[in-house]
């Protein structure tokens, strides 16, 4: 029988160890997190209140549509998803959507997925 406390300690130690390894690797090679491709959809009226805040959380905008419905497709850091989702939910009163469509296409993913 394994106690949950000891299991949590092992997982925590492994996570900490992995983070330390990543820090060391970053000193010698370039390691970037893959950006998430996220689609935001909400009414124009709701978007007026938070559009600038939403855009600020994207590293790049792929497309933006302002015809009747505000739709934005862009790349964002994984850590920004929660903020984006909360902004959309709060300002659209739960009627807007924040969806992860996929991940950024990189030269490495094109090579590994061929």
Secondary structure, DSSP 8 states (H G I E B T S, - for coil): ---HHHHHHHHHHHHHHHHHHHHHHHHHS------EEEEEEEEHHHHHHHHHHHHHT-SEEEEEE-SSEEEEEEEE-GGGHHHHHHHHHHHTTT-SEEEEEEE---HHHHHHT-
